[in-house]
């Protein structure tokens, strides 16, 4: 039982960090902005 809880916590932790890795797919220019290639829009963060 204890190992199942530990495995679940470890899996949730890994998923939380993986979601952050996919949050933004492109680099930004010197102004902190980039173009969204799907919509053509340009925005800053």
C-alpha positions in Angstrom: 0.0 0.0 0.0 2.8 2.4 0.9 4.6 1.7 -2.3 1.4 2.3 -4.4 1.0 5.7 -2.8 4.6 6.6 -3.4 4.3 5.5 -7.0 1.2 7.7 -7.4 2.9 10.7 -5.9 5.9 10.2 -8.1 3.8 9.9 -11.3 1.8 13.0 -10.5 5.0 14.9 -9.8 6.5 13.9 -13.1 3.3 14.8 -14.9 3.3 18.2 -13.3 6.8 18.9 -14.6 6.1 17.5 -18.0 3.1 19.8 -18.5 5.4 22.8 -17.9 7.8 21.6 -20.5 5.1 21.7 -23.2 3.5 25.0 -22.1 5.4 27.1 -24.6 6.8 25.7 -27.9 8.8 28.5 -29.3 11.6 30.9 -28.5 11.2 34.6 -28.1 13.0 37.5 -29.8 15.0 40.2 -28.0 11.7 41.9 -26.9 10.3 38.7 -25.4 7.9 38.3 -28.3 7.2 35.7 -30.9 4.9 34.8 -33.8 2.3 32.1 -33.4 2.9 30.0 -36.6 -0.7 28.6 -36.5 -2.5 31.9 -36.4 0.2 34.3 -37.7 -0.3 36.5 -34.6 2.6 38.2 -32.9 2.6 38.6 -29.1 4.8 39.3 -26.1 5.1 37.6 -22.7 
